[in-house]
Amino acid sequence: MSRNAAPPLSPRLQFIRVVLVLVCVVCTTMLLQLVVVSSFQHSAAQGQQFDLFRSQLANGIAPIGPTDTNGDLLALGAPVAYVEIPEIGLDEVVGEGTTAGVLFDGAGHRRDTPLPGQVGTSVIMGRRAAFGGPFGDIASLQEGDRITVTTGQGVFEFSVIGVRYEGQPAPEPPAAGESRLMLVTAGGRDYLPEGVVRVDAQLEGDAVGGPARPVTAAGLPSNERFMAADTSTLWALALWLQALILLCIGVVWGWHRWGRAQAWVVFLPLLLLVGLAASGEAARLLPNLL
């Protein structure tokens, strides 16, 4: 037995130590995931999405509706627009869909609404704080501020007509043939959401037509609505948590077999890696506008 090895613990104390290690790892990696790692994930995804969307625009194959050039429904996260708001320094590629997973990578277009610039009201949702927090400053927009949106149908200029919070009345609906844009994010404080914040903007110029949307407001999946969680990958979370529990058991075993320092040297990198993977899946269960 190693000179630094700890004396044997009772099964109850061993169990308590495993639980404490597990809680420590989960809390630490979740904090790292939301505050640090997610920002890098958002930046990397935005770079890839920008290159893809720019290429599609250059080749005239950027989507202008719910389907691609082959007539297949767009995959969740497929780039459909590029939003620029100089007043808050926002430059963001918008993906199709508004699940938590889509909003990991950037803003998302709600699938039961037209694309920006098309007749009707287009809704774009984005996170307030986590994963880059691209919409964290939209509540500071003022009436008359400009929003530029580029889609496969051209460049559209919108003018902000108001910011409203949960419970405040909505503006009059757009007139026939007009286009409006609504930006939506979480209200309240960072990581402590309370309701939603909406920014309404009116298109300056003529709206364009667009294909019919197969997804209606009534048929929109629950995980794509405001402040929704995504439970579609709970199986993956369960697998990562099982792996994390086994590693925590290994830490306690190594602690008594080799000594505390040696156990942490061996297991800490694995704990962080698996903990971050589990935290990434757990983040899907949080509100999609967080």
Secondary structure as the mmCIF struct_conf table of DSSP 4:
data_model
#
loop_
_struct_conf.conf_type_id
_struct_conf.id
_struct_conf.beg_label_comp_id
_struct_conf.beg_label_asym_id
_struct_conf.beg_label_seq_id
_struct_conf.end_label_comp_id
_struct_conf.end_label_asym_id
_struct_conf.end_label_seq_id
TURN_TY1_P TURN_TY1_P1 ARG A 3 ASN A 4
HELX_LH_PP_P HELX_LH_PP_P1 ALA A 5 PRO A 8
HELX_RH_AL_P HELX_RH_AL_P1 PRO A 11 LEU A 32
HELX_RH_PI_P HELX_RH_PI_P1 GLN A 33 VAL A 37
HELX_RH_AL_P HELX_RH_AL_P2 SER A 38 ALA A 58
TURN_TY1_P TURN_TY1_P2 ASN A 59 GLY A 60
BEND BEND1 ILE A 64 PRO A 66
STRN STRN1 THR A 67 THR A 67
TURN_TY1_P TURN_TY1_P3 THR A 69 ASN A 70
BEND BEND2 GLY A 71 GLY A 71
HELX_LH_PP_P HELX_LH_PP_P2 ASP A 72 ASP A 72
STRN STRN2 LEU A 73 LEU A 73
HELX_LH_PP_P HELX_LH_PP_P3 LEU A 74 ALA A 75
TURN_TY1_P TURN_TY1_P4 LEU A 76 GLY A 77
STRN STRN3 PRO A 79 ILE A 85
HELX_RH_3T_P HELX_RH_3T_P1 PRO A 86 ILE A 88
TURN_TY1_P TURN_TY1_P5 GLY A 89 GLY A 89
STRN STRN4 LEU A 90 GLU A 96
BEND BEND3 THR A 99 THR A 99
HELX_RH_AL_P HELX_RH_AL_P3 ALA A 100 ASP A 105
BEND BEND4 GLY A 106 GLY A 106
STRN STRN5 ALA A 107 HIS A 109
TURN_TY1_P TURN_TY1_P6 ARG A 111 ASP A 112
BEND BEND5 THR A 113 THR A 113
HELX_LH_PP_P HELX_LH_PP_P4 PRO A 114 LEU A 115
TURN_TY1_P TURN_TY1_P7 PRO A 116 GLY A 117
STRN STRN6 GLN A 118 GLN A 118
BEND BEND6 VAL A 119 VAL A 119
STRN STRN7 GLY A 120 MET A 125
BEND BEND7 ARG A 128 ALA A 130
TURN_TY1_P TURN_TY1_P8 PHE A 131 GLY A 132
TURN_TY1_P TURN_TY1_P9 PRO A 134 ASP A 137
HELX_RH_3T_P HELX_RH_3T_P2 ILE A 138 SER A 140
TURN_TY1_P TURN_TY1_P10 GLU A 143 GLY A 144
STRN STRN8 ARG A 146 THR A 151
TURN_TY1_P TURN_TY1_P11 GLY A 152 GLN A 153
STRN STRN9 GLY A 154 TYR A 165
TURN_TY1_P TURN_TY1_P12 GLU A 166 GLY A 167
BEND BEND8 GLN A 168 GLN A 168
HELX_LH_PP_P HELX_LH_PP_P5 PRO A 169 ALA A 175
TURN_TY1_P TURN_TY1_P13 ALA A 176 GLY A 177
STRN STRN10 SER A 179 ARG A 189
TURN_TY1_P TURN_TY1_P14 ASP A 190 TYR A 191
STRN STRN11 LEU A 192 LEU A 203
BEND BEND9 GLU A 204 GLY A 205
STRN STRN12 VAL A 208 VAL A 208
HELX_LH_PP_P HELX_LH_PP_P6 PRO A 211 ARG A 213
BEND BEND10 PRO A 214 VAL A 215
TURN_TY1_P TURN_TY1_P15 ALA A 217 GLY A 219
BEND BEND11 LEU A 220 LEU A 220
HELX_RH_3T_P HELX_RH_3T_P3 SER A 222 GLU A 224
BEND BEND12 ARG A 225 ARG A 225
TURN_TY1_P TURN_TY1_P16 PHE A 226 MET A 227
TURN_TY1_P TURN_TY1_P17 SER A 232 THR A 233
HELX_RH_AL_P HELX_RH_AL_P4 LEU A 234 ARG A 257
TURN_TY1_P TURN_TY1_P18 TRP A 258 TRP A 258
HELX_RH_AL_P HELX_RH_AL_P5 ARG A 260 ALA A 282
HELX_RH_3T_P HELX_RH_3T_P4 ALA A 283 LEU A 285
BEND BEND13 LEU A 286 LEU A 286
TURN_TY1_P TURN_TY1_P19 ASN A 288 LEU A 289
#
